[in-house]
Amino acid sequence: ITAPLERQFGQMPSLKQMTSSSSGGSSVITLQFSLDLSLDVAEQQVQAAINAAATFLPRDLPNPPVYSKVNP
């Protein structure tokens, strides 16, 4: 499930860095954005990318993708 999400996240213009790891049926994708981008706008972009990737995710996915915001 990581690849469709990575493809969509990679299209976000304000994305500066993306890393991912998958293990035991779970994936963690970490996204870093431009410092001048508000967290609210970044959150909207992430949700839009998740929505766009939904048609490429397995139909039997036990849980939908979720995200959390962190402001370092």
C-alpha positions as CSV (number, residue, x, y, z in Angstrom):
1,I,0.0,0.0,0.0
2,T,3.0,2.3,0.4
3,A,3.7,2.8,-3.4
4,P,0.3,4.4,-4.3
5,L,0.6,6.8,-1.3
6,E,4.2,7.7,-2.1
7,R,3.2,8.5,-5.7
8,Q,0.5,10.8,-4.6
9,F,2.6,12.4,-1.8
10,G,5.4,12.9,-4.3
11,Q,3.2,15.2,-6.4
12,M,2.7,17.7,-3.6
13,P,4.7,20.9,-4.6
14,S,5.6,21.9,-1.1
15,L,7.0,18.5,-0.1
16,K,10.8,18.7,0.8
17,Q,11.5,15.1,1.9
18,M,9.8,11.8,2.1
19,T,10.9,8.6,3.8
20,S,9.0,5.4,4.3
21,S,9.3,2.0,5.9
22,S,7.1,-1.1,5.9
23,S,7.1,-4.0,8.3
24,G,4.6,-6.5,9.6
25,G,1.7,-5.3,7.4
26,S,2.2,-1.6,8.4
27,S,3.7,1.3,6.6
28,V,5.0,4.6,8.0
29,I,5.6,7.4,5.6
30,T,7.3,10.6,7.0
31,L,6.8,13.8,5.1
32,Q,8.7,17.1,5.6
33,F,7.4,20.3,4.1
34,S,8.7,23.8,3.4
35,L,9.0,25.7,6.6
36,D,6.9,28.5,5.1
37,L,3.9,26.2,4.6
38,S,1.3,26.2,7.4
39,L,0.5,22.9,9.0
40,D,-3.1,23.4,8.1
41,V,-2.3,23.7,4.4
42,A,0.1,20.7,4.6
43,E,-2.7,18.7,6.3
44,Q,-5.1,19.5,3.5
45,Q,-2.5,18.4,0.9
46,V,-1.9,15.1,2.7
47,Q,-5.6,14.4,3.0
48,A,-6.1,15.1,-0.7
49,A,-3.2,12.8,-1.6
50,I,-4.6,10.0,0.6
51,N,-8.0,10.5,-1.1
52,A,-6.4,10.4,-4.6
53,A,-4.6,7.2,-3.7
54,A,-7.7,5.4,-2.4
55,T,-8.6,3.9,-5.7
56,F,-5.2,2.3,-5.9
57,L,-5.3,0.7,-2.4
58,P,-6.5,-2.8,-1.7
59,R,-10.2,-3.1,-1.3
60,D,-9.7,-5.4,1.7
61,L,-7.5,-2.9,3.6
62,P,-8.4,-3.5,7.3
63,N,-8.1,0.3,8.2
64,P,-7.9,3.4,6.0
65,P,-4.6,5.3,6.0
66,V,-4.2,7.8,8.9
67,Y,-1.8,10.6,9.5
68,S,-0.6,12.7,12.4
69,K,0.9,16.2,12.4
70,V,4.2,17.1,14.1
71,N,5.7,20.5,14.3
72,P,9.3,20.1,15.3
